[in-house]
């Protein structure tokens, strides 16, 4: 008898999920709050399907008449939606909802928590601390190195790294965590099977092996500009702390930070020079009360994790380097320097200097940034 009851509940839940899948994937413009309110009004997702969209509009659940019209139009696609839902397993995609036990608990503390979440790979562990690393797509070489350093040190110390797979800071944070053997998750503004940007596909695959890809948008959904601010609340929602690494005054990462503040999260911002465009947002966050990010242990200490190695460092023991290599390496720091500046300062011929720089780059001591600019690697 108990087995029959359990089977009945599972069947009922799956039926509910099919209708919820339809609402999340087929009704254009229907956000998480509207879906939740329609569910609460109707008593179930199945019953919500049979209520006319105009009634939801009269009740104030749908804000616009166009939403009601779209709701009715989408009803014709219920069977297509059901077929898609039942084929998800073959595509190695899961549809996780608040009806499921594995739904992330961190999301339940968000007012507009996602009603449907598409997942490839695994979900973050509830028992492990997590940190978002966000910032400018057009970050400086220093910002990219700082993001990778933070990702690496947090990942090495068991912190789950959350970001958005974008160019610049996001990608660097993911890579750092992976290099340390840590786990990282990407929350996309597209479907989970749509890698954006396309150039990050190798990184996308690496993230799948060590963590997962999440999205509130159905498989196949293209990245659209208005998706990303909505997506950002999930990045902050999954995180215990948020690290902002270089952000301009209108950077999307500031949206993530402010959403995090609304959710009661601690914000850390990497300070920058007052003349740096990509640091203005971070400096404003610090002015408004965000914690200053000076090293990985700032975050680890907040999370209650100890760490021996301290500081963002560009220093490395130069044992084993030839005299001229030591001279060039000592001249470089975390600020990019052009090859002509290096040649002039050290009185080197260009060809000789280029050979030394190449040897140092191949040895992992320095990095070449845009053009012929070089910096020490953050260690």
Secondary structure in CASP SS format (residue, H / E / C, confidence):
PFRMAT SS
TARGET T0000
AUTHOR 0000-0000-0000
METHOD secondary structure of the structure
MODEL  1
X C 1.00
X H 1.00
X H 1.00
X H 1.00
X H 1.00
X H 1.00
X H 1.00
X H 1.00
X H 1.00
X H 1.00
X H 1.00
X H 1.00
X H 1.00
X H 1.00
X H 1.00
X H 1.00
X H 1.00
X H 1.00
X H 1.00
X H 1.00
X H 1.00
X H 1.00
X H 1.00
X H 1.00
X H 1.00
X H 1.00
X C 1.00
X C 1.00
X C 1.00
X C 1.00
X C 1.00
X H 1.00
X H 1.00
X H 1.00
X H 1.00
X H 1.00
X H 1.00
X H 1.00
X H 1.00
X H 1.00
X H 1.00
X H 1.00
X C 1.00
X C 1.00
X H 1.00
X H 1.00
X H 1.00
X H 1.00
X H 1.00
X C 1.00
X C 1.00
X C 1.00
X H 1.00
X H 1.00
X H 1.00
X H 1.00
X H 1.00
X H 1.00
X C 1.00
X C 1.00
X C 1.00
X C 1.00
X C 1.00
X C 1.00
X H 1.00
X H 1.00
X H 1.00
X H 1.00
X H 1.00
X H 1.00
X H 1.00
X H 1.00
X H 1.00
X H 1.00
X H 1.00
X H 1.00
X H 1.00
X H 1.00
X H 1.00
X H 1.00
X H 1.00
X H 1.00
X H 1.00
X H 1.00
X H 1.00
X H 1.00
X C 1.00
X C 1.00
X H 1.00
X H 1.00
X H 1.00
X C 1.00
X C 1.00
X E 1.00
X E 1.00
X E 1.00
X C 1.00
X C 1.00
X C 1.00
X C 1.00
X C 1.00
X C 1.00
X C 1.00
X C 1.00
X H 1.00
X H 1.00
X H 1.00
X H 1.00
X H 1.00
X C 1.00
X C 1.00
X C 1.00
X C 1.00
X C 1.00
X C 1.00
X C 1.00
X E 1.00
X E 1.00
X E 1.00
X E 1.00
X E 1.00
X C 1.00
X C 1.00
X C 1.00
X C 1.00
X C 1.00
X C 1.00
X C 1.00
X C 1.00
X E 1.00
X E 1.00
X E 1.00
X E 1.00
X E 1.00
X E 1.00
X C 1.00
X C 1.00
X C 1.00
X C 1.00
X C 1.00
X H 1.00
X H 1.00
X H 1.00
X H 1.00
X H 1.00
X H 1.00
X H 1.00
X H 1.00
X H 1.00
X H 1.00
X H 1.00
X H 1.00
X H 1.00
X H 1.00
X H 1.00
X H 1.00
X C 1.00
X C 1.00
X C 1.00
X E 1.00
X E 1.00
X E 1.00
X E 1.00
X C 1.00
X C 1.00
X C 1.00
X C 1.00
X C 1.00
X H 1.00
X H 1.00
X H 1.00
X H 1.00
X H 1.00
X H 1.00
X H 1.00
X H 1.00
X H 1.00
X H 1.00
X H 1.00
X C 1.00
X C 1.00
X C 1.00
X C 1.00
X E 1.00
X E 1.00
X E 1.00
X E 1.00
X E 1.00
X C 1.00
X C 1.00
X C 1.00
X C 1.00
X C 1.00
X C 1.00
X C 1.00
X C 1.00
X C 1.00
X H 1.00
X H 1.00
X H 1.00
X H 1.00
X H 1.00
X H 1.00
X H 1.00
X H 1.00
X H 1.00
X H 1.00
X H 1.00
X H 1.00
X H 1.00
X C 1.00
X E 1.00
X E 1.00
X E 1.00
X E 1.00
X C 1.00
X C 1.00
X C 1.00
X C 1.00
X C 1.00
X C 1.00
X C 1.00
X C 1.00
X C 1.00
X H 1.00
X H 1.00
X H 1.00
X H 1.00
X H 1.00
X H 1.00
X H 1.00
X H 1.00
X H 1.00
X H 1.00
X H 1.00
X H 1.00
X H 1.00
X C 1.00
X C 1.00
X C 1.00
X E 1.00
X E 1.00
X E 1.00
X E 1.00
X E 1.00
X C 1.00
X C 1.00
X C 1.00
X C 1.00
X C 1.00
X C 1.00
X H 1.00
X H 1.00
X H 1.00
X H 1.00
X H 1.00
X H 1.00
X H 1.00
X H 1.00
X H 1.00
X H 1.00
X H 1.00
X C 1.00
X C 1.00
X C 1.00
X E 1.00
X E 1.00
X E 1.00
X E 1.00
X C 1.00
X C 1.00
X C 1.00
X C 1.00
X C 1.00
X C 1.00
X C 1.00
X H 1.00
X H 1.00
X H 1.00
X H 1.00
X H 1.00
X H 1.00
X H 1.00
X H 1.00
X H 1.00
X H 1.00
X H 1.00
X C 1.00
X C 1.00
X C 1.00
X E 1.00
X E 1.00
X C 1.00
X C 1.00
X C 1.00
X H 1.00
X H 1.00
X H 1.00
X H 1.00
X H 1.00
X H 1.00
X H 1.00
X C 1.00
X C 1.00
X C 1.00
X C 1.00
X C 1.00
X C 1.00
X C 1.00
X C 1.00
X C 1.00
X C 1.00
X C 1.00
X C 1.00
X C 1.00
X C 1.00
X C 1.00
X C 1.00
X C 1.00
X C 1.00
X C 1.00
X C 1.00
X H 1.00
X H 1.00
X H 1.00
X H 1.00
X H 1.00
X H 1.00
X H 1.00
X H 1.00
X H 1.00
X C 1.00
X C 1.00
X C 1.00
X C 1.00
X C 1.00
X E 1.00
X E 1.00
X H 1.00
X H 1.00
X H 1.00
X H 1.00
X H 1.00
X H 1.00
X H 1.00
X H 1.00
X C 1.00
X C 1.00
X C 1.00
X H 1.00
X H 1.00
X H 1.00
X H 1.00
X H 1.00
X H 1.00
X H 1.00
X H 1.00
X H 1.00
X H 1.00
X H 1.00
X H 1.00
X H 1.00
X C 1.00
X C 1.00
X C 1.00
X E 1.00
X E 1.00
X E 1.00
X C 1.00
X C 1.00
X C 1.00
X C 1.00
X E 1.00
X E 1.00
X E 1.00
X E 1.00
X C 1.00
X C 1.00
X C 1.00
END
